[in-house]
Amino acid sequence: MSTNTVAGAAEVVSFDDEPLILVDSDDNVLGHMPKAEAHLGEGVLHRAFSIFLFNSEGKVLMQQRADGKQLWGGFWSNSVCSHPRRGETVAEAAKRRLREEIDVDADVTYLYKFEYHAQFGDIGAEHEMCSVFVACSDAPVAGNPNEIADFSFLSPDALDAGLAERPGRYTPWIKMEWPRIRERHWPVVAELLRG
């Protein structure tokens, strides 16, 4: 995987005490809980989002998560993923996080929402009601080093191959999301790329 350097001072944009939005399996709001606490043990179901950013060549931005992340530090994942904050729609949060993590301002297109649970040993878990978005931009990417250790643009075929050949390098959610995008939502991606 060809890589890019992530360096320089960066704003801290994630906080352990940041309140996450707790939901039930129908995405009804149940309350709020600090981020670090919501990811302990088996995790508590909360709202989240994943974004797949494509450039005009049809390549998708992959990021290697910063080593200091509570869960899956150092693993490769999709372009951006995070959580909406109290009073924010998921789409608003997705646009905010594109700016915070990779310094890109782009519109996001909603694809689908799903619930998943993934355990990270004894450290904790992701238990998320995750909305999946795609976006397209040729703006230069500047990775926030507090969030990202490295990044790379890959062709869809190269990502397919990477997930098949070296699945242990990737976060569990991208292994669920990318195949579904390829199988069920690729026409939306193709239309987005046609601009």
Beta strands, then each sheet from edge to edge (+ up, - down):
strand 1: 19-23
strand 2: 29-34
strand 3: 46-54
strand 4: 60-65
strand 5: 76-77
strand 6: 80-82
strand 7: 109-120
strand 8: 124-136
strand 9: 148-154
sheet 1: 1+ 2-
sheet 2: 6+ 3- 8- 7+
sheet 3: 5+ 4- 9+
end
